[in-house]
């Protein structure tokens, strides 16, 4: 496996862990009625490859599962990344 691919995999794992933690913090803040993390921040994490554990956070934490606008953007970003990954696997394998 090339160094570039290893770096991408490490980045993917780290950004997804960070995404899950940030979602957990936002859920905790929601329960405590404290100042929340902006949706823009949550979506930015999805846009920079954090979509996999963002999805896990939505399901496991039951967080941001109803909000329509957020779900539309989440699905668009996640779909874009899935298409990118599948295309990359086809082209580079």
N, C-alpha and C positions, 0 to 999 in steps of 0.2 A: 504494500500500500504506500502511495507516495506521501511525502511530507505535507503537501498541500491538502490532500484528502484527510489526513490525520488532524490537521489544524481545523479544518471545517467541521469534523466530527466533534472535536473538543468544544469548539464554539457553539455548535448546535446543542450539545448537552448542557453547557453552562448557561446559555441564554434561556433554555427551557426551564432549568431549575430556578433561575432568577424570576422568570415569568410566573411560575407557580407560587413562589414565595411572595411576590408582590400581590398576586391575587388573594393569597391567604391573609396578608396584612390588610388589604382593602375590605375583605369580608369581616375581619375582626373589627375594623373601624366602623363598618356599617352596623354591626351588632351593638357597639358601644356608643353609637351616634356621635362619632368624632369626625373631624375633617377628613374627607375621603381622597383617594388617589384619583386624579382626573382620568376620564375615559380615554382621552387622547394619549395619555401615557400607557394605559393598558393596551390600546390598539397599536401603539408604536412597538411595543414588545412583540406583539403578534407579527407585525410587519418585518421585524428583523429576525425571523425564524423561530419565534417563541410560540408558534401556534399549537404545537403538539401538546405541551403541558398546559397551555392556556385552556385547551379543550378538556384536559383531565381536571383542571381546576374548576371549570364550569360544572362538570359532572360531579366530582367528589365534594367540592365545597358548596355546590348548588348556588353558584355566584354568577350573576349576569346572564341568566338563562332565559329571561323573559323580555328584557329591554330590546325592542325591535330594531332601532337604529344601530345599536352596538352589534347585534347579531348579524345584520346585513354586512357591515364592514368586516366583522370577524370572518364570516363565510367567504367573502371576496378574497381576503388576504390568505386564508388557509387554502382555498381552492387554487389560488395563484401559485403558492408554494408546492402544493401537491403536483400540479401540472409541471412546474419547473423540475421537480425531483424525477418524475416519470420520464420527462423529455431527456434529462441529463443521463439517466440510466440507459435509455434507448440509444442515444447518440454516442456515449462514451464507453459502452460495454462491448 
